[in-house]
Amino acid sequence: MLKELQQKCSKAGLKMTGQRKVILQVLEEAEDHPSVEAVYDRAKEIDSSISIATVYRTLNLLDELDLVIRHEFQEGYSRYEVNWDHHHHLVDLETGEVVEFQNEELEKLKHKIAEELGYDLVDHRLELYGKKIKKK
């Protein structure tokens, strides 16, 4: 998948420097939705010459090219993920954990709502926020 992401970047006109490749690697390997600082810390472990400014610039470029998705999750800072597949997020308000999910019924309902309002749904994001139910 990393090669595919690098090809998408090159096709979009983004020069693939060694540092950008490292940042892409960090994003592609992430099992969470890392912040800029987390991407920086992980990239620094691979290439100690990477600066936080390079990470910020690269993430902004990738976001502009729609190769990554920037999320806010009501935390006051951004988190990032590679724009591979369509899914939604449930954010645990107590732990900050982000759970990804897909639901076919929900997909149909969103399109139906847009159609009933006279629109063709072309893009959307859905973020749910909750607290884990305590088992008794």
Stockholm file with secondary structure:
# STOCKHOLM 1.0

chainA/1-136         MLKELQQKCSKAGLKMTGQRKVILQVLEEAEDHPSVEAVYDRAKEIDSSISIATVYRTLNLLDELDLVIRHEFQEGYSRYEVNWDHHHHLVDLETGEVVEFQNEELEKLKHKIAEELGYDLVDHRLELYGKKIKKK
#=GR chainA/1-136 SS CHHHHHHHHHHTTCCCCHHHHHHHHHHHHCSSCCBHHHHHHHHHHHCTTCCHHHHHHHHHHHHHTTSEEEECTTTTSCEEEECCSCCEEEEETTTCCEEEECCHHHHHHHHHHHHHTTCCCCCCCCEEEECCCCCC
#=GC SS_cons         CHHHHHHHHHHTTCCCCHHHHHHHHHHHHCSSCCBHHHHHHHHHHHCTTCCHHHHHHHHHHHHHTTSEEEECTTTTSCEEEECCSCCEEEEETTTCCEEEECCHHHHHHHHHHHHHTTCCCCCCCCEEEECCCCCC
//
